[in-house]
Amino acid sequence: TQQDQRGAGAEERATDFDAVVVGAGFSGLYMLHRLRNEMGLTARVFEEGDGVGGTWYWNRYPGARSDSDSYIYSYSFDKELWQEWEWSERYPGQEEIRGYLEHVADRYDLRRDIQLSTRVIGATFDEEKGVWEVSTDAGDTVTARFFIAAVGALSAATRPDIPGRDAFEGEWYHTGLWPQEGVDFTGKTVGIIGTGATGIQAIPLIAEQAEHLTVFQRTANYAIPARNGPVDPEVKKARKEDYEGIWERVRNSFAGHELWFIERGALEDSPEQREREYRARWDRGGFGLWVGNYQDIFANKEANDTISEWMRQRIAERVDDPETAEKLTPRDHAFGTKRVPLETNYYEAFNRDNVELVDVKETPIEEITPTGLRTEHAEYEFDALVFATGFDAMTGPLNRIDIRGRGGRLLREKWAEGPRTYLGLTSAGFPNLFFITGPGSPSVLTNMPVSIEQHVEFVSKIVGDMRERGAETIEPTQRAEDEWSGHVQELAHATLFPESATWYMGANIPGKPRVFMPYLGGAGPYREKCDEIAKNDYEGFVLN
Ligand code: N01
């Protein structure tokens, strides 16, 4: 413990650890490295899985792969680590990312402070002592000065509450809780529910393996070709030589990629110019069409219509059967207001004889049966059923823990009408609690490792500054939280985003408050804002 570093009266305030961190994914691993290796603090990480990796531990479904380019889907904090690690493809696959995070755990000797197969179930702030008491499903109770939730934004997997859901007698899987040993669909009839980023990655590969695949789609998506493959060795070499430049650009960008908006409105260009811009981004693959497009596509419906319509034409070109093509064509939301999936042979999968598409908006699923599934119009039988139905995003992983702040107040009760945070990092009445990539942070609208590093470094700075000043607690003022939460909503409601039924809005979970959760101001401006707040003597926070 750290009591010797705390000065007078410290003994009564001694804790088991300086910090407890929940989760050993990208966030938790780096948090531990900073706290322990860089700052000399004591920390314990609790991780529910029996290995490190977080998202990349759990999401082992066929096709699971990052949609960010591998050279920036990486930590940047250690130049040598970044220089030495070789990614095999443009986008890193699940197994490779998991291997990378295992390597990081070894390289920085992190494992000895990570307790695996342990789920944190409760954390209570003891106001008198100013410490967090954290309990786990393995029976541990430990105390710590800081409680850091590195739980991920998309880690609470959900299966919709369809009648008969648990009656199915075949094998069922959720993509976010995939069996470690993998699944062989050879010779099987398979049903899959969900066509989000996950379903769109998995469908073409399951289609190749399965005897027959039925896809149940509720909302058609605009997916962009990933164009994965090996990276040209010359490009790789040039990147390795430009470490400083790349990370400077990425950190100051909107979305944590080397992508920038076109500084014109879409309607300022002629149709021919727009065609050239859209085509160039389409040919390059990746998120350029999304977060590197005309600057007004998220705010101006008419501008957005130009790219939405352009995307619809691309779908029509790739799908042979016009009726299927029409079902796959989104007409109920603006391009980019749902997370845009990247795809590899997604649309072509529907040209195969063994793949069938069912539009469940037209013919809703009525029930899951012991042998399959019944819609209004037909009955389907499967050997296996795959739920690619997503997550209780952002608040879900936090609300699953009984987090009690001042006065014993439960965080999930405080958030009953939607999350309230200051900077997406802290919440009033919950001293010394930090969220990594929490609601109200840019996180999920950006390349995650970039936002994660910023959050972890900012939290580390706060903890370091508190020690220097001899402060024991930090928490935001109610006013700062109200202003930030208002600002998050104001930015969102100046765009088309809230009009779409997305997990950003909580719309995928029945009964969840409809509040736009991520911060739309961009990763670069958010970083500046945090730095400015620290400089202004932690404006909006109370330190004691
Ligand atoms: O989940 P989703 P996901 N009946 O919520 C459907 C990240 N990610 O796991 O759109 C029928 O997007 C639902 O339909 P609808 C990324 O941030 C990253 O695919 O709500 N269908 C939808 O089609 C992503 O956004 C990467 O109408 C139901 C699907 O299930 C996030 O994770 C890769 C239903 C769920 O889509 C989540 O993606 C993959 C019901 N009752 C994911 N309930 C990479 O970077 C839900 N659906 C690689």
Residues whose N, C-alpha, C, O or C-beta is under 5 A from the ligand:
A	BS01	N01	R65 S66 D67 S68 L154 P160 I193 G194 T195 G196 A197 T198 G199 F216 R218 T219 R339 A388 T389 G390 F391 A501 W503 N508
